[in-house]
Each structure stands twice: as structure tokens, then as C-alpha cells.
Amino acid sequence: MEAPSRNGRGGVAVKRTLRLVPLAVVASLCCLVAACGGGGGRGGERSVRLEAALAAADDSLAANSPYAYAMLEAGIADAADSLEYYDWYLRMMRYKVQRGVPDTSELRWGRAYDYLSRQERTPRVDGMMAVLLNTKGSYYYKLHLEPAKAISAYSEAYSRLKGSDSEKRLPDVCANLGDAYVSDNDMPLAAYWYRRALVLADSLELPAEDYVSLYMGLGRIYLNLGDFDSALQCYKTADRNFGLMPLNMKFYFLTNYGNYYYYAGDYAASLEVFRRMDRLVRENGMLQSYERYLCLVNMADLYLNLDRPQEARRALAPAEAFFTKIGDETAIYYAHTIRMGLALKAGDTASVGKMLSGERLTAPIDFNLVNIRQRYLRDYYVRRGDYEAAYRNLSDSIARNDSLKHNVANMRASEIMMRYSQDTLRLNYEMDMQAKDADIRTARLWMSVGVLLIVALVLTLLYGYTFARKRRLQLRMQLMQLRLLNVRSRISPHFIFNVLNRRVAEASQEGAAELMALVKLIRANLKMSGKDFVTLKEELDFVRSYVEVERASLGDDFSFEMDVPPGGVADGVQVPSMFVQILVENAIKHGLKGHRGRKLLRVSVALDAAGCRITVADNGAGFDIRRSDPSSTKTGMKVIRNTIAMINHGNKRKIRLEVNNIAGAGGAVEGCEVTLTVPPGLKPVMPC
């Protein structure tokens, strides 16, 4: 099997994978591109507007949204300047590589490279150039199997990332280099770059989810080298962070984790992992996906090794038909190998010979897949009485395994030399620093007077600037207060409440209850609108009040459910004010009003390693970016997205918003589901 292609965080393009997968660069051009978004003229920083738009596009690319291409085309068409144009164009290139466009003329590398080369070297331009080179490396690695060209592109991307505005993506490019060296069969260098990626991720204090793919890649390298203990340690570390992985990364991980147990000889444990993958396929409605047939062909091999041939045939038949249909030669080779094993188990050597004579393969086959077939071929030659061929087969396997042991020895020597060189450099650095300390102490005395004078001058200038700025802010605040007072003098909340209270006194019992609910809702709105964050309990209480007021307009067939963990969990969680209410209002307005039949609205809350996950689901018409509503201003979602962009700008852990349609058994849309994930410990960021 091949593996997902790492093109940045958050967006993973899956390049198919069989029994052991060269990690084909898993993490993501999407994240690398996301860190490089912008609009601020001549290589400057990007505007908040552009950052938010690029982040939305990156989310669509990561989720393989059918609307991603339209979003990219719109961004290119509306670009305010050339740099912004290439921010969008780089994503379009990534989109095409992710979807397997092999035509280099369509990608137009030269056009983007020439433009960026002519620009002044700035952190933004260097980051964009790194994205271009990283995409080009993935193109050679993923679509053309040219590891030497991929290594060259990734190496240049690594150099451009240093000091760029995307420096935190250095671990991703290191892992890409590791994958390319795996493809080039240079395991010591592959392991070196993966260890370097882990060191950089640690020094940059990246969140735990950024480590997951690195441990998977390193585990696969150890497994290729036969170091099962080190491989298992890496895979278990990755499994502890399974919940943080995107969906395609989960499939990649389970494939490699199952393969670990396969090569360790624990077929029962391997089968359990692939059954876990099969459940994930079904839960996500991917019964016709490549991942499903990949899971089936691996399970067929395991059933064969567990002496369950009937189950092996049932699993193999649909997988073999699918791979033959799409022309995946590596997968077909693996399926034929399993078919040979089944034939030998049944004593049918003639079928094996027929398959061997009819096979026409042009693609290079992974070392591990060749080893699996070699076992069956030796049995085949012995059964035919061709002992000379069996001996040649065995000699070839021994030679290749000796080469593997040589690689292991080289890798261990490389590790020792790397650690020795690091210790030597550290010792030399400490000696140099001690020699320079004496010179520094002498220079400090002469510098102190000059520094004090400069500091005094700077403080005087800062005081003058601060005083003038404070005065301007005071004047602006006074003006705002006057405007607010003017608004309040026109119609105050007390006036509204007095009118409503009079209406309550005059209304019938049912009308009075409805008006009191409205009064309660307005009071809660006034209280919450002045806060950036509120407790989840306050937000959910406000949502309940809002739904009660709206219930009359939805009819008797409306049902509302709220699922919140018990034990006072909602009191200890902080969420952005009014976010859930806006999502509920959108669900009612755009999903349920006008919907025929039973109307369902559900708000559910869950806590996991990523934080608090709030889901608002309805059984309405679903979300369609092409559908326009003349009555909709889309103000609510604009408020949410802009607020998320400002909060995320000041926090390492990010709020995430995902919108998905709910698909029924026949593929028809049966509603919409919006999920808001709020990590713990967020700092509110007030806009200037």
C-alpha cells in the first residue's frame, strides 16, 4: 500500500497504500499553505479578512469538500494584488496535486516560481516559496515516484522555511524528506529526518496533534528495519492521540498499525486493528471508497494466515475487482499474491502458474510485498519439484534481508554519530562562551553609560507618545459615550420592558406566558452581549429560552433535544458568547422553517482531548453553498467566523467550526450538522 501524502497540517491527500506503505508524506501542504495566507502589500502581513478566507479554503481542502474548487476560483478572481493572487494560486496547485493531476504544464510551476523569485525576500515570500517547493516535492513523490527530485525540492523548501512566517512547519518538511528517503531505500537518512522533525516540533512547542504523523512515520521506518520494539513504542504513542487525527490520517494510522502486528506474526491482533478500520469506514458512509477495499484486501491476507480460507475469498473478491477496475498495479500484485496463497492451500498449483504467466506489472513493488509473495513462490516451486528455482528464491530473500540488516547497522551508527556530533558541538559552544564572557564583561562597563543615556531618551519619547495616545483614546471614548447616550435616550431597555410588562398584564394567560418568555430572553441577551466568554451553562440556558420563544412559529411537530454531560460540567467550560444561539437560530431559520413533516433540532455537548465539542443538528434541507436566500444576510456566520479568526490569532490552540450535511441511506441530504470545538484555556482577544 502507499500512504497519505503529507502536504501540510489539517489537509492530507491520500496516496493509496498496501501492505506496508512508504509513508508518502502524510501531514500537509494544507497547514503549510494555511500559515502563509495574506494580503498586506509587497510581502507584508496578511489582513485578518484574508487570513479568515484562506483558513476557510484550507478547511475545505482538508475535508475534500466538493465546493473547494469553486472557493479557490473565487479567491483567485477577487485577489486584491499579485501576492494575494498567488496565495490562492498555491492552494489551487495543492488541490490539483492532491487530486492526482500528472500534467506539469497545467500546474505551471515556472510561473509561480519566477514571480516569487523576483520579490524581495520577506518572511511571507519565503513562506510562500516554501509552500510551492513542498507542493512540487509532493508532485514528484506522489505522482511520478521520483524520490531524487522530491528530495531536492523538499530540501530547498526546508531552507526557505527558516526565518519565514511559516517556520513552525519545519517538522512537516523534515517528515516529507524522511518519506522521500524511505522511497529511495535510505533508511538511516529517513530515520534521521524523522527524529529531526520530532526535535523541532518539541522546540517549537507544537500541540500534541502535530506529533502524531511523525511518530507514525518513524514507527514505519523501524518496522521496515525489523526493530519491532521501537516500532511498537511509536505506534502506541500515536494511538494515544487517535482522537486528534483527521479522518484520512486515522485510516493511514490503522493500516500501518495493523501491518505492525502482521509482520510481528500476531495475526489475531492485526485482524482486530483492521476490523477497527472497517468500523470507521462504515461509520463514515465510505462503503465504496478506496480505504474500504484496502481494508478488505488486508483482512483477506489475515484470514488466509489464520487458516480461514472461505472468509479470505469473500473479502478478496470485491477488493480485487475494485483494484483491477482502477488499474492499481501494486494492489493487484498484492491481491494476486493472496490468490496464489489460497490456491496453494487448496493444492491448485496450476492456477498459480496461470496467474504468474498472465501478470504484466510495470510499477515498482514494495520490498515487503515482494517478501510475502516469495514465501508462496518457494512453496509453489517445491510442489512442482523445481528445487533449483526454490533455492534461487531463497537465496534472493536471504540477500535482500542481509541488505536490510546492513541498513539497520548503518542507521544505528548514524544515530551514534549524530548524538556524538551534537555533544561535541555543545561542548565547543560552552568553551567559546566562557572565553567570550571576559570580553563581554569589559565591554559592558563602557556600554552601560551609553545605554543608560539611550534608555532615558527612549523613555522620554515613549512617555510623550503614550500621553498623546492616551489623550486621543480619552477623546474617542468620550465621543463613543455620547453616541451611546444618544441611542439610549431614544429608546431604552427600561422603556421596552415597561411596555412589555403592561402587555403582560393585559394579555391572556397563554399570551402573558409568551410575553414573559420574550422579556426573559431580552434580559438574558442584554446581559450576555457585553461579554466575550460565558459559561456553557449560561449559553445553553439562553438557547433554551430562545427555542421556547421560537417554538410557536414551528408548529406542534417540532421537537427539541439537548444532550449535556451530567455533574455540573457545563459550569466549568467557557465558550464564546452567543455562538451556540446563532447556530441554533440558523438551524431554525434556514433548516426547519418551511420544512414539511416532523422537525427535529438537537444540541449535544461532548468533552474529549481536543476540548468541548458542541454539535447543533437539524433534519432540514441541509447546507448548500449554491442555494441563495434573499432574506438571509448571513450576518450570524460572519460574526462567528470573524470572531474565531480574531480569537485564534492570539491562541496556540484553535477554535474549529465544521459544517456537514447529514446523508441518509440512499445518499440524500437529511439535515445539517454544525460542530464547534472550543479548546480549553483560550484567551479572549478584543479587536482594536
Order of alpha helices (4+ residues) and beta strands (2+ residues): beta-beta-alpha-alpha-alpha-alpha-alpha-alpha-alpha-alpha-alpha-alpha-alpha-alpha-alpha-alpha-alpha-alpha-alpha-alpha-alpha-alpha-alpha-alpha-beta-alpha-beta-beta-alpha-beta-beta-alpha-beta-beta
